[in-house]
Amino acid sequence: MAEKLLLKSPNCADLGLKAEPIELKHFPDGESYVRIPVEAKGKDVVLVHRCYPEPDPSLIQLFLAIRQLAEMKAASITAVVPYLPYARQDKRFLQGEAMSSETVCKMMKEAGCSRLLTFDCHFLKKEGDFSCGGMPTTNVSLGPKVVEFLKQGLENPLVISPDEGAAYLTEKEKEKGVMKKVRGDYGKGKSAYREVAKLEAKFDVKGRDVVIVDDIIAGGSTMVKALKLCLEGGAKTVRCGAVHGLFLNDAAARLSSGGASQVACTNSIKSSLSKIDISDSIKMLL
C-alpha cells in the first residue's frame, strides 16, 4: 500500500487537519501560482481545497494542483472539495446551455484526479458513489448534522425540505414534510437564475416548531418563501439552515427580518453563520 500524503490549501487552515500546506499565490495580472512543496511521487495524495467564495480562480488552482501532483507521479490523487461550484447547471433548459457540472468534473479527471469527495453535491441529491463526467465521485450528506444542530432545545419539531430535491436531507426524520417548488422564468438582464414562482405545502404546521433544511442557501428566495409559508400557516417558531451557505443579496438578513428564529449552516463555506463544523466529517473520509 502506498504511503498517504495529506495536503491542504491555505483556505482550509480552520479545519484543523494535520496536513502539509500547498502554496497559492497570484501573479500581478491576477493569474494563479500553485506550488506543491513536498515530494508526492508514489504516494496516495489527498488534497483538501475550498472552491468558494471565488469559484473561478479556486477551480483553476485546483486543476493546476492536481496536474502538478500527476506530473510528480503521485500514485493516486483524491480531491476533497467541501462545496463543489458549478453543480447547479446539470440540465439543459434552453438550447445551447453549457453543462457546467459535467464539464468541471471532466476537467478534474483530465488533470489527473483519481477521485472526488464532496458534500451534498447539488445535482446528485443523495449519498453514495457516482461517476460525474467520468470522475469517480463520493457524495456525503451533512444534512443529518444540520438537522440535529437546528433541533437542539426543541421538543418534537417538524423538519421540512423546501423542495423535493432536498428531501434526502431529512429522510431519517419521523416528523417531516416536503414542499413542492414551482419554477418561473429566468431572471431578467444578466441573471442566469430561474425564479421560484411559488412553493406548495400539503402538511399542517400550526402551533409547531419548524426546522427547514436545504442543501444550499444562495440568493435565499426558496428559503424566504418557505419561511413565509410556514409562518402564515401558524408555525410557532421557524429555524432555517443549509449545508452550504452562500447568503447572496442579503439573504441572511431577509431570513432574520422575515421571522426566522435561527439561521445556520456548516463551514463548508466560511461565514458568520457557519455554526456547524465539518472537520470531523472530513477526517472520517480520509
Stockholm file with secondary structure:
# STOCKHOLM 1.0

chainA/1-286         MAEKLLLKSPNCADLGLKAEPIELKHFPDGESYVRIPVEAKGKDVVLVHRCYPEPDPSLIQLFLAIRQLAEMKAASITAVVPYLPYARQDKRFLQGEAMSSETVCKMMKEAGCSRLLTFDCHFLKKEGDFSCGGMPTTNVSLGPKVVEFLKQGLENPLVISPDEGAAYLTEKEKEKGVMKKVRGDYGKGKSAYREVAKLEAKFDVKGRDVVIVDDIIAGGSTMVKALKLCLEGGAKTVRCGAVHGLFLNDAAARLSSGGASQVACTNSIKSSLSKIDISDSIKMLL
#=GR chainA/1-286 SS CCCEEEEECGGGGGGCCCCEECEEEECTTSCEEEECCSCCTTCEEEEECCCCSSHHHHHHHHHHHHHHHHHTTCSEEEEEESSCTTTTCCSCSSTTCCCHHHHHHHHHHHHTCCEEEEESCTTTCSCEEEEETTEEEEEECCHHHHHHHHHTTCSSCEEEESSGGGGGGGTTCSSEEECEEEEEEECSTTCCCEEEEEEECCSCCTTCEEEEEEEEESSCHHHHHHHHHHHHTTCSEEEEEEEEECCCTTHHHHHHHTTCSEEEEETTSCSTTEEECCHHHHHHHC
#=GC SS_cons         CCCEEEEECGGGGGGCCCCEECEEEECTTSCEEEECCSCCTTCEEEEECCCCSSHHHHHHHHHHHHHHHHHTTCSEEEEEESSCTTTTCCSCSSTTCCCHHHHHHHHHHHHTCCEEEEESCTTTCSCEEEEETTEEEEEECCHHHHHHHHHTTCSSCEEEESSGGGGGGGTTCSSEEECEEEEEEECSTTCCCEEEEEEECCSCCTTCEEEEEEEEESSCHHHHHHHHHHHHTTCSEEEEEEEEECCCTTHHHHHHHTTCSEEEEETTSCSTTEEECCHHHHHHHC
//
